[in-house]
Amino acid sequence: MDIFCNSLGALYNELPVSYSEPGKPFSYRNVIVSPPDTASENWSLHASSIWRASLFLADHLPDLSGLNLNDIPAIANIIELGAGSGLPGICAALEYPEARVTLSDYPDPKILVTLEDNVKRNHLSRDRAR
Protein backbone atom coordinates (compact mmCIF):
# COMPACT_ATOMS: atom_id res chain seq x y z
CA MET A 1 0.00 0.00 0.00
CA ASP A 2 2.82 2.44 0.83
CA ILE A 3 4.48 1.84 -2.53
CA PHE A 4 1.20 2.40 -4.37
CA CYS A 5 0.33 5.57 -2.44
CA ASN A 6 3.79 7.01 -3.03
CA SER A 7 3.57 6.35 -6.78
CA LEU A 8 0.21 8.00 -7.44
CA GLY A 9 1.83 11.35 -8.27
CA ALA A 10 3.77 9.70 -11.09
CA LEU A 11 0.66 8.00 -12.41
CA TYR A 12 -1.24 11.27 -12.49
CA ASN A 13 1.48 13.53 -13.91
CA GLU A 14 2.31 15.02 -10.53
CA LEU A 15 -1.21 16.39 -10.08
CA PRO A 16 -2.69 15.99 -6.60
CA VAL A 17 -4.64 12.77 -6.19
CA SER A 18 -6.70 14.13 -3.32
CA TYR A 19 -7.66 17.53 -2.00
CA SER A 20 -8.67 19.09 1.30
CA GLU A 21 -8.74 17.35 4.66
CA PRO A 22 -11.41 16.39 7.18
CA GLY A 23 -13.59 19.26 8.33
CA LYS A 24 -12.12 21.82 5.95
CA PRO A 25 -14.49 23.22 3.33
CA PHE A 26 -13.64 22.51 -0.28
CA SER A 27 -15.28 24.50 -3.07
CA TYR A 28 -15.67 23.18 -6.59
CA ARG A 29 -18.01 24.43 -9.31
CA ASN A 30 -20.19 26.36 -6.84
CA VAL A 31 -20.51 23.31 -4.59
CA ILE A 32 -19.02 23.37 -1.09
CA VAL A 33 -18.31 20.14 0.77
CA SER A 34 -16.18 19.06 3.71
CA PRO A 35 -14.56 15.64 3.78
CA PRO A 36 -15.62 13.48 6.72
CA ASP A 37 -13.32 12.61 9.59
CA THR A 38 -13.90 8.87 9.84
CA ALA A 39 -13.60 6.89 13.03
CA SER A 40 -10.03 5.61 13.42
CA GLU A 41 -11.08 2.00 12.82
CA ASN A 42 -12.40 3.11 9.40
CA TRP A 43 -9.37 5.05 8.14
CA SER A 44 -8.86 2.34 5.53
CA LEU A 45 -12.05 3.58 3.84
CA HIS A 46 -10.11 6.62 2.56
CA ALA A 47 -13.17 8.87 2.91
CA SER A 48 -11.36 11.78 4.55
CA SER A 49 -10.37 13.69 1.41
CA ILE A 50 -11.77 14.84 -1.92
CA TRP A 51 -10.41 12.48 -4.55
CA ARG A 52 -9.42 13.58 -8.00
CA ALA A 53 -11.87 10.99 -9.34
CA SER A 54 -14.67 13.00 -7.69
CA LEU A 55 -13.67 16.10 -9.63
CA PHE A 56 -13.54 14.07 -12.85
CA LEU A 57 -17.03 12.70 -12.27
CA ALA A 58 -18.41 16.14 -11.42
CA ASP A 59 -16.88 17.56 -14.60
CA HIS A 60 -18.08 14.73 -16.84
CA LEU A 61 -21.63 14.06 -15.69
CA PRO A 62 -23.12 14.85 -19.12
CA ASP A 63 -20.55 12.60 -20.81
CA LEU A 64 -21.26 9.73 -18.44
CA SER A 65 -25.00 9.90 -18.95
CA GLY A 66 -24.65 10.30 -22.70
CA LEU A 67 -27.48 12.83 -22.56
CA ASN A 68 -27.88 16.55 -22.79
CA LEU A 69 -28.75 18.13 -19.42
CA ASN A 70 -32.19 19.00 -20.81
CA ASP A 71 -32.87 15.39 -21.81
CA ILE A 72 -32.70 13.88 -18.32
CA PRO A 73 -36.13 12.38 -17.65
CA ALA A 74 -37.95 13.01 -14.40
CA ILE A 75 -37.72 9.29 -13.64
CA ALA A 76 -33.91 9.14 -13.86
CA ASN A 77 -32.16 7.63 -10.86
CA ILE A 78 -28.55 8.44 -10.01
CA ILE A 79 -26.70 6.69 -7.19
CA GLU A 80 -23.28 7.54 -5.83
CA LEU A 81 -21.80 4.56 -4.00
CA GLY A 82 -19.06 5.35 -1.50
CA ALA A 83 -19.97 9.04 -1.66
CA GLY A 84 -17.70 10.27 1.16
CA SER A 85 -18.25 14.01 0.92
CA GLY A 86 -20.76 13.53 -1.91
CA LEU A 87 -19.28 16.01 -4.39
CA PRO A 88 -20.29 14.23 -7.65
CA GLY A 89 -23.73 13.30 -6.30
CA ILE A 90 -24.42 16.83 -5.08
CA CYS A 91 -23.31 18.20 -8.46
CA ALA A 92 -25.67 15.71 -10.14
CA ALA A 93 -28.59 16.75 -7.91
CA LEU A 94 -27.97 20.40 -8.72
CA GLU A 95 -27.46 19.84 -12.47
CA TYR A 96 -30.29 17.33 -12.93
CA PRO A 97 -33.13 18.73 -10.78
CA GLU A 98 -35.62 16.23 -12.22
CA ALA A 99 -33.52 13.18 -11.33
CA ARG A 100 -33.65 11.29 -8.06
CA VAL A 101 -30.12 11.25 -6.60
CA THR A 102 -29.10 8.83 -3.86
CA LEU A 103 -25.83 9.24 -1.94
CA SER A 104 -24.57 6.30 0.06
CA ASP A 105 -21.53 5.25 2.03
CA TYR A 106 -20.27 2.94 4.74
CA PRO A 107 -22.33 3.27 7.95
CA ASP A 108 -19.66 5.25 9.80
CA PRO A 109 -21.61 7.92 11.75
CA LYS A 110 -19.01 10.60 10.98
CA ILE A 111 -19.24 9.91 7.25
CA LEU A 112 -23.03 9.96 7.21
CA VAL A 113 -23.36 13.12 9.33
CA THR A 114 -20.83 14.96 7.16
CA LEU A 115 -22.54 13.75 4.00
CA GLU A 116 -25.91 15.01 5.25
CA ASP A 117 -24.34 18.34 6.29
CA ASN A 118 -22.84 18.69 2.80
CA VAL A 119 -26.25 18.09 1.23
CA LYS A 120 -27.79 20.81 3.44
CA ARG A 121 -24.86 23.19 2.87
CA ASN A 122 -25.64 23.10 -0.85
CA HIS A 123 -29.31 23.88 -0.30
CA LEU A 124 -30.58 20.43 -1.17
CA SER A 125 -33.13 18.66 0.94
CA ARG A 126 -33.03 15.05 2.00
CA ASP A 127 -35.78 14.50 -0.55
CA ARG A 128 -33.59 15.86 -3.37
CA ALA A 129 -30.34 14.02 -2.58
CA ARG A 130 -30.97 10.85 -0.60
N, C-alpha and C positions, 0 to 999 in steps of 0.2 A: 504494500500500500504506500509506503514512504517513497519508493522509487517512482511509482505511478504519479503520485501527487507532485513530486518535484519535477516531473517531466512535462506536466501539462502546459507550461509556458512555451515550451518548444513546439508542442503539437498545435498550439493556437497562435503561432507567430508572435509570441511575447505579449499578447493581449491578456488582460486579466481574465481569469476563469470565473471568478466570483467577485461580487461587490458588496459593500456595506458590511455591517456586523450587527449582532442581535441588539434590538432596541433602538437602533439609529435609523431615522427616516431616510428612505431612498426614493428619489423622484425620477420617473421615467415616463415620457409622453403624457404629461399631465396626470399621472397616477402616482400616488404616494403610498408606499408600503414600508413596513419595518420587518426585518427578518425575526423569526421567533428565537427565543433563547431556550432550547430544549433542555429537558432534565438530563443530568449528567449520564444516566444510564442509556440515553437515546442519542448521544453525540454521534454515533455511527450512522444516524439517519441523514446527516449533512444538511439539515434544514435551516441552519443558522446563518445563511448568507443568500444573496441574490445571485443565482447562477447565470452565466452567459447564455445558456440554453433558454432561460426565461426571457431574456431580451430578444433572442432570435424568434421565439414563438410569438411574442407580442408584436414584433415587427412584421411577421409573415402570416398573420391570421388569414387574410384574404387568399394568400397562395395556398395555404393548407386546406382551406375549405373548397377551393376551386370555384368559388362564387364571388360575384360582386357584392359589396356590402348591402346593396339595395335588394338583392335576390334572396337573402336569408329568410326562410319561411318562419312564420310565427311558431311552428311546431318543432323547430330545430332544437336539439339538445346538445349541449357542449359540456364535457366533464374534464376537469383537470385532476388527474391522479397525482398524489404526492405534491400538493400545491405549495406547501411551505408558507411563503408570504402571499401567494396567490396572484402574483403580478400578471401572468398571461390570462388567467381566468377573469380577473377584474377588468383587464383590457377588453376581453371578449364580451363581458357583460355590458360594458360601456359602448362598444362599437356595434354590437348586435342587440339592440334593446328588445327585439321581438323574441330572441332565443332564450331558452331556459338554461342557465349556467349553473353547474354544480361544482363546488370546490371540495376536495377531500384530502385527508392526510392521515397519518398514523395517529392513533388516539392518545397522543401526548397532550395533556391539558395546556401546556404552554404554547404548543403549536396551534391548537384549536382556538384558544383565546386570542392569540395574535392574528390569526387568519380572520376571525370575526371582527376584530378591531380594524383590520385593514379594509374589510368590506365596508364597514361604517364610515371610515375615514374618507372613502371615495364616494360617499353619498349614495351607496347602494343599500337596499334593504335585504334582509334575509330571504325575502321572497324573490328578489332579483338575482342574487348570487347565492346559491345554496351550498 
